[in-house]
Amino acid sequence: MTSEIPQDGTPSLAASSGETVQTRSETTIVVCHSCRGPDGPDDFPRPGSRLAEDTRRAAQGSDVRVTSFGCLGNCKRGLSAAILSGGSWSYIFGWLKEDSGEDLVAGAELLAASEDGFMPFRARPESLKRGLIARVPTTLHLDKDQ
């Protein structure tokens, strides 16, 4: 099989028979593990680390990848995470709670299932509606008139 990227930006594989099979890009949740939470204490493990662990538990058995990094630069907005998926818009969320892992996984699954690269607003968990900080287009979307 050879990897091809059609003009619409959707990855696909060309089987040896010449048939093209669509593949879904991996969807990843990136959790800020250094977030301190609303009161800002320097306790360990930090609330961001606890959110990362809750998200990993929630993602077990799903196709969603979870990773964590120190400081996403969203400190004034509490616990933060981003949802990324190839060929789709990226989403950054704040004001999350230590137990928001299920909501993040639900949002990641919505984005992965999206045909247009957008996470549908009405279907999102409430924390991902009110906690949206930014939505970032891919370079593929920048080339299109929106």
Buried (B, 14 or more C-beta within 10 A) or exposed (E): EEEEEEEEBBBBEEEEEEEEEEEEBEBBBBBBBBBBBEEEEEEEEBBBBBBBBBBBEBBEEBEBBBEBEEEBEBBEBBBBBBBBBBBBBBBBBBBBBBEBBBBBBBBBBBBBEBEEBBBEEEBBBEBBBEBBBEEEBBEBBEEEEE
